[in-house]
Amino acid sequence: MLQYQALNEYSAMNYARKLRNMFMTNAQLVCEEIGDGNLNLVFRITDKSSGKSIIMKQALPYARVVGESWPLTLERARIESQALIEQHSICPGLVPIVYHYDSTMALTVMEDLSNHLNMRKGLVAQERYPHFACQIGTFLARTLYMSSDFALPSQVKKEKVVQFSNPEMCKISENLIFTDPYFASETNQFNPLIADKVVEIWENTQLKLEVAKLKEGFLTHAQALIHGDLHTGSIMVTNVDTKVIDPEFAFYGPIGFDIGAVIGNLLLSFASHEGHTKDSQERIDYQTYLLTMIEQIWTYFEKEFRHLWDKESKERMTAIPGYVDHFLLQILEDTAGYAGCKMIRRIIGLAHVWDLESINDPSLRAKAEKLALSIGQELVLERRQVQRIKDITSRVRKTAGWGEL
């Protein structure tokens, strides 16, 4: 009987040979381990003669970023595979196609996205993606609305909540996003040059109270099937295409969390260009582009969400005038708060982002990090004042010293 074992390049290639209808019998396969994430093994297997390739992703029974001292459930591989299948059924073309899932090996075989670039790296290089806002806004609206109580019969939705129960991965988020960064926790890592700013956050009782409220929403608001870790490192892009990957943190949670994660990571990129871009006009031009992209994402999201509300609702109460406006405002407020939390944890907490870590000069990095922390705090503390998406970008401009509110 087959038992779990971690693959290496040789065993991954042999596994690929046994997959039905994947490669020809005489295929000349080559395999490379390409994973650079915190948790998993990722292999690319290519047939040299035909050029056909696949990705094999295997969950490890521990966090790769820490080692065997941090055990993790292999169940996350099932969650990821089923989430990708679910998202593909709702938004074909915006996630990689799943070809095969092996529960024993905690292994998913999927479409290779070699012709795409990790978006985080593209943003560091000041690339522009003219279709991204529409595509990610549509993805967010469709996956979140169509998995909610508005689009699903009540019993079906509750069954999906059970199907996507993901307690161990949620616990990681609960600690690393909503708890550890606000205390002198062992898992925290940060630039010593921002220690004064970090201590300010640890001593800010009002900020911690608002984060506690947002954490309570994360724990209890099972509104929709959310990706759970939708940062720019889990998005692959070209000039015309967007693919969302890595939903191993997926569970039924608050709709604003996924939207806030995307926006928070775009704002981390915004702050990082304080250290990356020497020419001030070039920096402001690209930062302005990022803020415009944020506004467009929400605009596309809201347009599609309202369309689905009108056309796909199974809930009679959605016909009540004013309900959709109330609900979207609630989502926008949550979006601002969760964006702020995402920013703060990436500066103080365990897992940082390449946008900032790639700034070689520690003092320049500290400048960018302090800006990100200031923006994050502003979004958490002032989220109830947000009435439209431009209220978020306006606050960012003011915090950055552009003088606008």
Disulfide bonds with the S-S distance in Angstrom:
none
